Structure formats: structure tokens, C-alpha cells
């Protein structure tokens, strides 16, 4: 019985950690590090783990801040905090553990600047974006800035500069990718946001207008990805060709979003295509660095 209770609590903390989101975040940090220093080492693993812990700490604090909103929304009311599976004090303890461990790892195996960028990311996400969501339906635009910072943390931790060209384009790429992902969530859950008392684009625009807005940002994301080839951040011709084919395919798929009305199943597919596209970009970036350093 005690064993089952322990396992259930571990499961609750894993859910609180939002690993499905935070592991990809950590992977973008890994990519930023690897592009600067293309070799697998204990150092890159520990810095990436530190970025993961920092991401988890931001997620936990966000859920503490939004417990009241999560309780009002059907899709979130079973999360550990609104469901009272984990208490607020317990969540705060977990937050501080993850924050301390993440900062220690990024500082110890990266450097002070990368650790400060990590802390700034948490400040921006939890201190600016989390509260902006309660004020404006367009909070995702400044909020997407947090998605651009993990690769910068990895790059700087490896020894790169904040204003180096490769990482600036990498940041822009991951910034643009956050926004259409959120618009897809709005299309799917916009009415729930409104019922919970949060401003939503569904209360300002028609679904067709949101569809067009989403498509526009997908095209922007593709342009940002192709910049990686144009400015020779991706060097290999074959890898550039694969990225071009994937980009054309993504635009073709999302062009249907403008022409048709998507149901929830279709929206899940669009989200899956977007996630897959960005995961492919990470694989291509890492592969390119391996090939040019053979």
C-alpha cells in the first residue's frame, strides 16, 4: 500500500514537471551547446540537465500561480495542484529544489552568464508572461521569447557569445515556432480560456481569421528555418535539401488550415506536424555539425 502511494506521488510530481514539454526545451539547449562544441561529453549532458531542471522549476511555479485558472478549466482541473494531489507548499519546495539544482548545474558546468540567462528566462516566463496572459490575448508574442532562450543558454554555456550570429538565428527560429503552436491551442481550447476568465483570440477573431494568423506564423517559422541554410549555419547540401523538402511539406499541410475548418483531431495532427518539423530541425543541426567536424 505504501509502495503504491509512493509510486502515485512520483507520478504526480512527474506530471507537475510537464516532462513532455520540458525535455524538448532541454533538447534545444543541448542543440545550442552542441552547435558551438560538437562533441558528446559529460559537460553537455549536465548543462542540458540543468536547463531541464530550470524549465521544470518555471513550469511548477507557473502551475502554482495559475492553480485557480486550472481549476476552472476542464482540460487542466485534474492536474496535481487543482486536484489537490500535491499541496501548494510541497510544490514550492519542489520548485526551489529544481531551481537550485538547475542553476548549480548550468553555472558549474557552463558559466555565470549562462546561469543568469536561465534565471532571466524564469523571471520573464513567470513574472511577465504568466500575468500578461490574464490581460491580453496576444501575450503569447512576448511569451514566445522564453522559447528562444534555452538554445542561448546552451550556446553561452559552451563558450559562445550572446550576440553570435548562429545563436541569434537559432533563437529567432524557436521564437517563431512557439507562436503557431499556441494559436493551435487557442483554436482547440479558446472557449475554455474564455470561461476561465482569460482573454482569448476566439473572443476577438473568427476561427478563419485565427487559421490565417496561424498559417502566417508557420510560414514565418519556415523562413526562419531556411535562414539557417542561407547564412551557412547549416553547411551540408544534403541536409539543406532535406530541410527544404520538409519546409515545403509543412507549408502545404498548413495551407489546408486556411481553406478548411479543422476539428480537434485535425488540430492534433497540425500540432504533431509542427512538433515533428522542429524535432527534425534539431536532428539536422546536430547531424550537420557532426558531418563538418568528421
Buried (B, 14 or more C-beta within 10 A) or exposed (E): EEEEEEEEBEEBBEBBBBBEEBBBBBBBBBBBBBBBBBEEEEBBBBBBBBBBBBBBBBBBBBBBBBBEBBBBBEEBEEBBBBBEBBEEEBBEEBBEBBBEBBBBBBBEBBBEBBBBBBBBBBEBBBEBBBEBBBEEBBBBBEBBBBBBBBBBBBBBBBEBEEEBEBBBBBBBBBBBBBBBBBBBBBBBBBEBBBEBEBBBBBEEBEBEEBBEBBBBBBBBBBBBBBBBBEEEBBEBEEBBEBBBEBBEEBBEBBEEBEEEEBEEEBBEEBBEBBEEBBEBBBBBBBBBBBEEEE
